Amino acid sequence: MSSASESHAQFPALGVCYYPEHWPEDMWEADAKAMVAAGISWVRIAEFAWSRIEPQRDNFTWDWLDRAVKTLGDAGLKITMCTPTATPPKWLIDEMPDMIAIEADGTPRRFGSRRHYCFSHLGYRAESRRITQAIAARYGQMDAVAAWQTDNEYGCHDTIYSYSAAAKAGFQAWLADHYGTVAELNKAWGNVFWSMEVGDFSEVELPNLTVTEANPAHNLDFRRYSTAAVVTFNREQTDILRRLSPDRPIAHNYMGEFAQFDHRPVAADLDIASWDSYPLGMLQNMQSYPSANTERDQKTYADCMRTGEPDFQAFHHDLYRGMGRLWIMEQQPGPVNWAKYNPVPRAGAVRMWSWEAIAHGAELVSYFRWRQAPFAQEQMHAGLMLRNNEPAVGLAEAKQFASELDLLDGADTIQAPIALIHDYEADWISALDGQSDDFAYLPLMLDFYRAIRRHGGSVDIIGPHDDISGYALVIVPCLMHVPDSLAHQIEHFDGQLLIGPRTGAKTIDFQLPKNLAPGPLASVTGVTITRVDAVPASQTISVSDDEILGNFKIWREHVTAQGTVLAMGEDGYPAVIKSNRTSYLAGWPDAALANNVISQAMQQAGITTHEMPGYLRVRQRGNKLIFVNYGDQMMTIPNSFSGTFILGMQDVPPAGVSIMHVDS
């Protein structure tokens, strides 16, 4: 990722999202002063303001934004200025009606909300550069403008994949560059199957509207191409911003539970990996997965309805911190408007979410938004202020959080002892491979992640091309294709390894490995997968040993084992196999099995484990342990932790926070 010379001494800090174009100008100064009084030092603006900046082509009306920037800056606020390309104005759509994205069923994504553009459209790419150039030239050297955000939430509302004429042309060109010859493409895709061979790259169609499912390799490459289109779109903006506004960090705000593009190559052109954290809406999304429909999980959702899934936010904090400086660009401050149900957060939850973000390395927590909007699609979305300009409940919690931040006393995030390998392509391949309607990549990742957190572990989430040296334990829950570089690292890794199901199941071309799964990790794991048992989430296969108890669900692999079998399934096949420092788990574990296997792996790696009660979680930041309680009951921090409390006590109330200072 790119570097910026800005000092980090001003962090951690609070921010807020503000829309001066929504409010009378005589309110701006009072708003800015109130923000500062609340402990807020950063404000994000202009991500949806294109129609006010340029109401007609080349008719720029900068005066209002000039005054807004001056007002906010004069109050002492640092501004994150945004490129407004997520909401192109109507006049531009009318000029280029083919710039809109096309859905897989051929339906155009029309004007009337947001994100109505196709990443592949060369004309819109030029317009994106033009407006970025204009806004960067205007504000890039202003002292008050201290950071940038490109666009807003790439892919929100399922807008990464476009099946337009522009996307088809871009895809064909990408394939020609990637494969060189049509013969290589036909070989990689296995196009001899069903007589799908093509004689020229111009014959390649998009993978939609086929009679039955498209070739999965075709679909995989279309997803790779779509990522490349996002990378190019983003890079064109960052190149302009770095030239016209040097020494200011650049962010993009990603989302939770979103994998339609590979975020890591996008992050390589940015300084800050920010994301938009909405715990209550995300809880409902997670509940929709079949893999979560167990009695235990339903109880979790009931108990945590007003706080969120206990590990979902933490997972994404760690995921995005692995891609850059972590900012929370939008933090839920109260009820939202976009979920199926929109409950009020538990008292203290906004403060707890803020502290948890800081615990996982966030530099900035920015609330969405300053004041509740009185109109349009998000008028039921809470802000820190009510529509009538009285404080909302979340403002008091934000103020309390701001008053407590000095307790960190310079404690910074350090490398965790555990690395969890996450891969966007593994998500795509597992979905495209089918075999089980109940298999979903993110819930499997979260099941491994939860088990680490239930034992008090701190985790770094890294990509398949990152360095694994320096970690005591590396966990690979599901890596469908194992890059040669990672296979080489694993072969020479001297820590403990835990490998999960479907790892090494495919080649880079979406084919079965010649030596079967786990492919390049066969010798390291001491297993060969000969058959897969894909069963409904409601059906389980018991796994037992003197020390390991639990069940497999959804995915079960029949293996031949050259290593030591530590546990067997009731189906007569090995379940946990140990080969030197590597353990292989031949199925999707339930909570009990994941807890047992990961607890053993942590202990074998020399990592102290702590039995965390209920929904109590902990994350270490430097010499501080930050505890949060997502549950609806008081929870007691285990006596196995040793230190001095500097915030809260050993008993942590619902939505409560306790911080312990430790010597190491």
C-alpha positions in Angstrom: 0.0 0.0 0.0 1.1 3.6 -0.5 2.7 5.6 2.3 1.7 9.0 3.5 3.8 11.3 5.6 1.0 12.3 8.0 1.8 11.6 11.7 -0.3 9.1 13.5 0.1 11.1 16.7 -3.5 12.5 16.4 -5.0 9.1 16.7 -7.1 7.4 17.9 -9.9 9.9 17.3 -13.6 10.3 16.7 -15.2 11.4 13.5 -18.7 11.9 12.0 -20.3 12.0 8.6 -21.8 15.3 7.7 -23.9 16.6 4.8 -23.8 20.4 4.7 -25.9 20.3 1.5 -28.8 18.9 3.5 -29.0 21.8 6.0 -29.4 25.5 6.0 -26.1 27.3 5.9 -26.8 29.1 9.1 -26.7 25.8 11.0 -23.2 24.8 9.8 -21.1 26.8 12.3 -23.2 25.7 15.3 -23.0 22.1 14.1 -19.2 22.3 13.8 -18.8 23.8 17.3 -21.1 21.1 18.7 -19.0 18.4 17.0 -15.8 19.7 18.6 -17.5 20.0 22.0 -18.5 16.3 21.7 -14.8 15.3 21.2 -15.1 14.9 17.4 -12.1 15.9 15.4 -12.7 14.5 11.9 -15.6 15.0 9.6 -16.4 13.3 6.3 -18.2 15.2 3.5 -19.2 15.3 -0.1 -19.4 11.6 -1.1 -22.9 12.2 -2.6 -22.7 15.8 -3.6 -22.0 15.7 -7.3 -25.3 17.2 -8.4 -24.7 20.2 -6.1 -21.1 20.6 -7.1 -21.9 20.4 -10.9 -25.6 20.8 -11.6 -24.9 21.0 -15.3 -21.8 19.9 -17.2 -18.9 22.2 -16.6 -21.1 24.5 -14.5 -19.4 24.1 -11.1 -20.9 25.7 -8.1 -18.1 25.5 -5.6 -19.1 28.4 -3.4 -21.3 26.4 -1.0 -18.7 23.7 -0.5 -15.9 26.3 -0.1 -17.9 27.9 2.7 -18.6 24.5 4.3 -14.9 23.5 4.2 -13.9 26.9 5.7 -16.6 26.6 8.5 -15.6 23.1 9.5 -11.9 23.9 9.3 -12.2 27.1 11.3 -13.8 25.1 14.0 -10.7 22.9 14.2 -12.1 19.9 12.4 -10.0 17.8 10.0 -11.9 16.9 6.8 -12.0 13.7 4.9 -13.0 14.9 1.4 -14.7 12.3 -0.9 -14.8 11.9 -4.6 -18.6 11.9 -5.4 -18.5 9.2 -8.1 -21.0 6.8 -6.3 -23.9 9.1 -7.4 -23.4 10.5 -10.9 -26.1 13.1 -11.6 -29.1 12.7 -13.9 -27.7 14.9 -16.7 -24.7 12.5 -17.0 -27.0 9.5 -17.3 -28.9 11.3 -20.0 -25.7 12.0 -21.9 -24.5 8.4 -21.6 -27.5 6.1 -21.0 -25.3 3.0 -21.5 -23.1 3.8 -18.5 -25.5 2.0 -16.1 -24.9 -1.5 -14.9 -26.9 -4.4 -16.2 -28.1 -7.2 -13.9 -27.6 -10.9 -14.7 -31.1 -11.2 -16.0 -30.6 -8.2 -18.4 -32.4 -5.6 -16.3 -30.8 -2.2 -16.3 -29.9 -0.5 -13.0 -31.7 2.8 -13.6 -31.2 6.3 -12.1 -33.1 7.1 -8.9 -31.0 6.0 -6.0 -27.2 5.5 -6.1 -24.4 3.4 -7.6 -26.0 3.6 -11.0 -22.8 3.0 -13.1 -20.8 0.2 -14.6 -17.1 0.0 -13.7 -16.3 -1.2 -17.2 -17.8 1.8 -19.0 -14.9 3.8 -20.5 -17.0 7.0 -20.8 -17.9 6.9 -17.1 -14.3 6.2 -16.2 -13.3 9.4 -18.0 -16.0 11.3 -16.1 -14.8 9.8 -12.8 -11.3 11.1 -13.6 -12.7 14.5 -14.6 -14.7 15.1 -11.4 -11.8 13.7 -9.3 -9.4 16.1 -11.0 -11.8 19.0 -10.4 -12.4 18.4 -6.7 -8.7 17.6 -6.0 -7.5 20.7 -7.8 -10.0 22.8 -5.7 -9.4 21.3 -2.3 -6.2 19.2 -2.5 -3.9 21.8 -0.9 -6.3 23.2 1.7 -5.0 22.6 5.3 -8.4 21.6 6.5 -8.6 18.7 4.0 -6.5 16.1 5.7 -7.6 12.8 4.1 -9.5 11.5 1.1 -12.1 8.8 0.4 -12.6 7.4 -3.0 -16.2 6.9 -4.1 -18.4 5.1 -1.5 -18.9 1.4 -0.7 -17.8 -0.2 -3.9 -20.4 -2.8 -4.9 -23.1 -1.8 -2.5 -26.5 -3.0 -3.7 -24.8 -5.8 -5.8 -23.2 -3.5 -8.3 -19.8 -5.1 -8.9 -21.0 -7.5 -11.6 -22.4 -5.8 -14.7 -23.5 -7.7 -17.8 -23.3 -4.7 -20.1 -21.8 -4.4 -23.5 -18.9 -2.5 -21.9 -18.3 -5.3 -19.5 -18.3 -7.8 -22.3 -15.7 -5.9 -24.3 -13.6 -5.4 -21.2 -13.8 -9.0 -20.2 -12.8 -10.2 -23.7 -9.8 -7.9 -23.6 -8.8 -9.0 -20.1 -9.0 -12.7 -21.2 -6.8 -12.0 -24.2 -4.2 -10.3 -22.0 -4.4 -13.0 -19.4 -4.3 -16.1 -21.6 -2.6 -14.9 -24.7 -4.2 -17.5 -27.0 -7.7 -19.0 -27.2 -6.2 -22.5 -27.0 -4.9 -21.6 -23.5 -8.3 -20.3 -22.5 -10.1 -23.4 -23.8 -7.6 -25.6 -21.9 -7.9 -23.7 -18.7 -11.7 -23.6 -18.7 -12.0 -27.2 -19.9 -14.2 -26.0 -22.8 -14.1 -29.4 -24.5 -16.8 -30.3 -22.0 -20.3 -29.7 -23.5 -18.6 -28.4 -26.7 -18.0 -25.0 -25.2 -14.8 -24.3 -27.2 -14.4 -20.9 -28.8 -12.3 -19.9 -31.8 -11.6 -16.3 -30.8 -11.8 -14.1 -27.7 -14.5 -12.1 -29.4 -16.7 -15.2 -29.2 -16.6 -15.3 -25.4 -19.9 -14.3 -23.8 -20.6 -13.1 -20.3 -21.6 -15.9 -17.9 -25.3 -15.0 -17.6 -28.5 -16.1 -19.2 -27.1 -19.6 -20.0 -29.6 -22.5 -20.1 -28.1 -24.0 -17.0 -25.1 -22.9 -14.9 -22.2 -21.4 -16.7 -18.8 -23.1 -16.7 -17.5 -22.3 -13.2 -14.1 -21.4 -14.6 -15.8 -18.9 -16.9 -17.6 -17.4 -13.9 -14.5 -17.3 -11.8 -12.5 -15.4 -14.4 -15.4 -13.0 -14.8 -15.2 -12.3 -11.1 -11.4 -11.8 -11.4 -12.0 -9.4 -14.3 -14.6 -7.5 -12.3 -12.1 -7.1 -9.5 -9.6 -5.8 -12.1 -12.2 -3.2 -13.2 -12.7 -2.0 -9.7 -8.9 -1.8 -9.1 -8.5 0.3 -12.3 -11.4 2.6 -11.4 -10.0 3.2 -7.9 -6.4 3.6 -9.1 -7.4 6.2 -11.6 -8.7 8.3 -8.7 -5.8 7.7 -6.3 -3.3 8.6 -9.0 -5.0 12.0 -9.4 -5.3 12.5 -5.6 -1.7 11.7 -4.9 -0.6 14.2 -7.6 -2.8 17.1 -6.6 -3.1 16.5 -2.8 0.2 14.9 -1.7 0.9 13.7 1.8 -2.8 13.1 2.6 -3.9 9.5 3.2 -6.5 8.0 1.0 -9.2 5.6 2.1 -12.1 3.6 0.7 -15.0 2.5 2.9 -15.6 -1.2 2.4 -18.6 -3.1 3.8 -19.2 -6.1 6.1 -20.1 -9.5 4.7 -19.2 -8.5 1.1 -17.0 -10.5 -1.2 -18.0 -9.7 -4.7 -14.5 -8.3 -5.4 -11.1 -9.0 -4.0 -10.4 -6.1 -1.7 -6.7 -6.7 -1.3 -5.5 -5.4 -4.7 -7.8 -2.4 -4.3 -6.3 -1.8 -0.8 -2.8 -1.9 -2.4 -3.4 1.6 -3.9 -4.8 3.1 -0.6 -3.4 4.0 2.8 -6.5 3.4 4.9 -8.7 0.3 4.8 -11.9 1.7 6.3 -15.3 -0.1 6.6 -18.8 0.7 7.6 -19.9 -1.1 10.8 -23.6 -1.7 11.3 -23.8 -4.5 13.9 -27.6 -4.9 14.2 -28.3 -5.1 10.5 -25.4 -7.5 10.0 -26.7 -9.8 12.8 -29.9 -10.3 10.8 -28.0 -11.1 7.6 -25.9 -13.7 9.4 -29.1 -15.3 10.8 -30.2 -16.0 7.2 -27.5 -18.6 6.6 -28.7 -22.2 6.9 -25.4 -23.0 8.7 -26.6 -20.7 11.6 -30.0 -22.3 12.1 -29.1 -24.3 15.2 -30.7 -23.9 18.5 -27.4 -22.4 19.9 -27.2 -19.9 17.1 -30.9 -18.9 17.4 -30.2 -18.2 21.1 -27.3 -16.0 20.1 -29.5 -13.9 17.9 -32.1 -13.6 20.6 -29.6 -12.7 23.3 -27.7 -10.3 21.1 -30.5 -8.7 19.1 -29.6 -5.2 20.5 -25.8 -5.6 20.5 -25.0 -7.6 17.3 -23.2 -10.9 16.6 -20.4 -11.1 19.2 -17.6 -11.8 16.6 -18.8 -10.2 13.4 -17.5 -6.7 13.9 -14.2 -8.0 15.4 -13.7 -10.2 12.4 -14.0 -7.3 10.0 -11.8 -5.1 12.1 -9.1 -7.7 11.9 -9.8 -8.4 8.2 -9.4 -4.7 7.1 -6.6 -3.9 9.5 -4.7 -6.6 7.5 -5.0 -4.3 4.4 -4.0 -0.9 5.8 -4.5 1.6 8.5 -7.9 0.7 10.0 -10.6 3.4 10.2 -14.3 2.9 10.9 -15.8 5.4 8.4 -19.4 4.7 9.4 -20.3 3.4 12.9 -23.9 2.7 13.7 -25.1 5.3 16.3 -28.7 4.1 16.9 -31.5 2.3 14.9 -30.9 2.0 11.2 -33.4 2.0 8.4 -32.3 -0.7 5.9 -32.6 -4.0 7.7 -35.6 -6.3 7.9 -36.1 -5.2 11.5 -34.4 -2.2 13.1 -34.2 -2.5 16.8 -32.9 0.1 19.2 -29.3 -0.7 20.4 -28.9 -1.7 24.0 -27.8 1.1 26.3 -24.0 1.3 26.1 -23.8 -0.6 22.8 -22.5 2.5 20.7 -19.8 3.0 23.2 -18.9 -0.7 23.3 -18.7 -0.9 19.5 -16.5 2.1 19.5 -14.1 0.6 22.1 -14.0 -2.7 20.3 -12.9 -1.0 17.1 -10.1 0.7 18.9 -9.2 -2.6 20.6 -8.6 -4.1 17.1 -6.4 -1.3 16.0 -8.8 1.4 14.6 -7.3 4.9 14.4 -10.7 6.5 13.9 -14.3 5.8 14.7 -16.6 7.9 12.6 -20.4 7.9 13.3 -23.0 7.9 10.6 -24.3 10.5 10.8 -24.4 13.9 12.6 -28.1 14.6 12.3 -31.0 12.4 11.2 -32.1 13.2 7.6 -35.6 14.5 7.3 -36.2 13.3 3.8 -35.5 10.6 1.2 -34.4 6.9 1.7 -32.6 7.1 5.0 -34.9 9.4 7.1 -35.4 6.6 9.7 -31.7 6.1 10.1 -30.5 7.6 13.4 -27.8 10.1 13.8 -26.0 11.6 16.8 -28.6 14.4 16.7 -32.4 14.2 16.2 -34.2 15.9 13.3 -35.3 18.7 15.7 -31.6 19.3 16.6 -31.8 17.8 20.0 -29.2 15.2 21.0 -29.9 11.6 20.2 -29.0 8.8 22.7 -25.9 7.9 20.8 -24.3 11.3 21.3 -23.9 10.8 25.0 -22.2 7.5 24.4 -19.9 9.0 21.8 -19.0 11.8 24.3 -18.3 9.2 27.0 -16.1 7.2 24.7 -14.2 10.4 23.7 -13.6 11.2 27.4 -12.1 7.7 27.9 -9.7 7.5 25.0 -6.7 8.9 26.9 -6.7 5.6 28.9 -5.0 3.9 26.0 -1.8 6.0 26.8 -0.2 5.2 23.5 -0.9 1.5 23.5 -0.6 0.3 19.9 -1.7 -2.8 18.1 1.0 -5.4 17.8 1.3 -8.6 15.8 -1.0 -11.3 17.2 0.3 -14.8 17.9 -2.4 -16.3 15.6 -2.9 -15.7 11.9 -6.1 -16.7 10.1 -5.8 -16.9 6.3 -8.7 -15.4 4.4 -9.1 -15.4 0.6 -11.8 -13.8 -1.6 -11.2 -16.3 -4.4 -11.9 -19.1 -1.9 -15.3 -17.5 -1.3 -16.0 -17.4 -5.0 -14.8 -20.9 -5.8 -16.7 -22.5 -2.9 -19.9 -20.8 -4.0 -19.4 -21.6 -7.7 -18.5 -25.2 -7.0 -21.9 -25.8 -5.4 -22.2 -29.3 -4.0 -24.0 -28.0 -1.0 -26.6 -25.2 -0.7 -25.7 -24.8 2.9 -22.0 -24.2 2.4 -21.0 -20.5 2.7 -17.5 -19.3 3.1 -17.9 -16.5 5.6 -19.9 -18.5 8.2 -17.2 -21.2 8.1 -14.5 -18.5 8.6 -16.5 -17.1 11.5 -16.8 -20.5 13.1 -13.0 -20.8 13.3 -12.6 -17.1 14.3 -15.2 -17.5 17.1 -13.5 -20.5 18.6 -10.2 -18.5 18.8 -12.1 -15.6 20.5 -13.9 -18.0 22.9 -10.4 -18.9 24.2 -9.3 -15.3 24.6 -7.1 -15.3 21.5 -6.1 -12.2 19.5 -5.9 -12.8 15.7 -4.5 -11.2 12.6 -6.4 -11.9 9.4 -4.1 -12.1 6.4 -4.2 -13.0 2.8 -2.9 -16.1 1.0 0.2 -14.2 -0.3 1.1 -12.6 3.0 4.1 -13.6 5.2 3.3 -16.2 7.8 6.6 -16.1 9.6 6.6 -14.8 13.1 3.2 -16.4 14.0 3.0 -19.2 16.6 -0.2 -20.6 15.0 -1.5 -20.3 11.4 -5.1 -21.4 10.7 -6.3 -22.0 7.2 -10.1 -22.7 7.5 -10.8 -23.1 3.8 -8.4 -22.1 1.0 -9.8 -23.6 -2.2 -6.6 -22.9 -4.3 -3.3 -22.8 -2.5 -0.8 -20.5 -4.2 2.7 -22.0 -4.8 4.2 -19.2 -2.6 2.0 -20.1 0.3 2.6 -23.9 -0.1 6.4 -23.1 0.0 5.9 -21.0 3.2 3.9 -23.7 4.8 6.4 -26.4 4.0 9.1 -24.4 5.8 7.0 -23.0 8.6 8.2 -23.9 12.1 5.0 -23.0 14.0 1.7 -24.9 14.4 -0.7 -25.2 11.5 -4.4 -26.0 11.4 -5.8 -26.7 8.0 -9.6 -26.9 7.4 -11.8 -28.5 4.8 -11.7 -27.8 1.1 -8.2 -26.4 1.3 -6.3 -27.3 -1.9 -9.4 -28.6 -3.5 -8.9 -26.8 -6.8 -6.2 -25.5 -9.1 -5.9 -21.9 -10.1 -7.9 -22.8 -13.2 -10.8 -24.3 -11.2 -9.8 -27.9 -11.9 -9.3 -30.9 -9.6 -5.6 -31.3 -8.6 -3.9 -34.3 -10.2 -3.1 -35.7 -6.8 -6.5 -34.9 -5.4 -7.2 -32.5 -2.5 -5.5 -31.0 -0.6 -3.2 -30.7 -3.7 0.1 -29.0 -2.9 -0.5 -29.5 0.9 -0.8 -33.3 0.6 2.6 -34.1 2.1 2.3 -31.5 4.8 -1.1 -32.6 6.0 -0.6 -36.3 5.5 -4.1 -36.7 4.0 -5.8 -37.4 0.6 -9.5 -36.6 0.1 -11.2 -39.3 -1.9 -14.8 -38.4 -1.5 -17.0 -35.6 -0.1 -20.2 -36.0 1.9 -22.2 -32.8 1.5 -25.2 -33.0 3.9 -27.9 -30.5 5.1 -26.9 -28.3 8.0 -29.5 -30.1 10.1 -27.7 -33.4 9.7 -24.5 -34.0 11.8 -21.8 -36.6 12.0 -20.4 -37.3 15.4 -16.6 -36.9 16.0 -15.1 -38.5 19.1 -11.9 -39.1 20.9 -10.8 -39.1 24.5 -10.1 -35.4 24.1 -12.0 -34.2 21.1 -15.8 -34.2 21.0 -18.2 -32.6 18.6 -19.8 -32.9 15.2 -19.3 -32.2 11.6 -22.0 -30.4 9.7 -22.6 -29.4 6.1 -19.3 -30.7 4.7 -17.5 -34.0 5.5 -14.4 -35.3 3.7 -13.6 -39.0 3.4 -9.8 -39.1 3.7 -7.0 -41.6 3.7 -4.5 -40.6 6.3 -0.7 -41.0 6.4 -0.5 -39.0 9.6 -1.6 -39.7 13.1 -5.4 -40.0 13.5 -6.5 -38.0 16.6 -10.2 -38.4 16.2 -12.6 -40.5 14.1 -16.1 -39.8 12.8 -19.0 -42.1 13.4 -18.9 -42.8 9.7 -15.6 -44.6 10.1 -13.3 -42.0 8.5 -10.6 -40.0 10.2 -11.7 -36.6 11.4 -8.6 -34.9 12.8 -5.2 -35.9 11.5 -1.9 -34.7 12.9 1.3 -34.7 10.8 4.3 -33.2 12.5 3.2 -29.6 13.3 0.1 -29.7 11.0 -3.4 -30.7 12.0 -6.0 -31.3 9.3 -9.8 -31.0 10.1 -11.7 -33.1 7.6 -15.0 -31.3 7.8 -17.0 -28.2 9.0 -16.9 -28.3 12.8 -19.7 -27.4 15.0 -19.0 -25.1 18.0 -18.0 -27.9 20.3 -15.6 -29.5 17.9 -14.1 -26.1 16.8 -13.5 -25.2 20.4 -11.7 -28.4 21.2 -9.6 -28.5 18.1 -8.6 -24.8 18.3 -7.9 -25.0 22.0 -5.5 -27.9 21.4 -3.8 -26.0 18.5 -3.3 -22.9 20.7 -1.9 -24.9 23.5 0.5 -26.7 21.2 1.6 -23.4 19.9 2.4 -22.2 23.4 -0.5 -19.7 23.4 -2.3 -19.3 26.7 -6.0 -20.0 26.5 -8.8 -18.5 28.6 -12.3 -19.8 28.8 -14.4 -16.8 28.0 -17.9 -17.0 29.4 -21.0 -16.3 27.4 -20.6 -13.4 25.0 -17.6 -11.8 26.7 -14.8 -11.1 24.3 -11.3 -9.7 24.7 -8.7 -8.2 22.3 -5.2 -7.0 23.3 -3.9 -3.7 22.1 -0.3 -3.2 23.3 -0.3 -3.5 27.1 -4.1 -3.1 27.3 -6.7 -5.9 27.3 -10.1 -4.5 26.2 -13.1 -6.6 27.3 -16.6 -6.2 25.8 -19.8 -8.0 26.7 -22.2 -8.6 23.8 -24.7 -10.5 26.0 -27.7 -9.5 28.1 -26.3 -10.8 31.4 -23.4 -9.7 33.6 -20.2 -11.6 32.8 -17.1 -12.1 34.9 -13.7 -11.8 33.4 -11.8 -15.1 34.2 -9.2 -15.0 36.9 -6.7 -16.4 34.4 -6.2 -12.8 33.2 -3.8 -10.8 35.4 -3.4 -7.0 35.5 -4.9 -3.8 36.8 -8.3 -2.5 35.8 -8.1 1.1 34.5 -11.7 1.1 33.2 -14.6 -0.9 34.5 -14.3 -3.9 36.8 -14.0 -7.7 36.6 -17.8 -8.0 36.3 -18.8 -6.6 32.9 -22.4 -5.5 32.5 -24.4 -6.0 29.3 -22.9 -3.8 26.5 -20.1 -2.9 29.0 -16.4 -2.4 28.6 -13.5 -3.1 31.0 -9.9 -2.3 30.3 -7.0 -4.0 32.0 -3.4 -2.8 32.0 -0.9 -5.7 31.8 2.8 -5.8 32.0 3.3 -7.7 28.8 
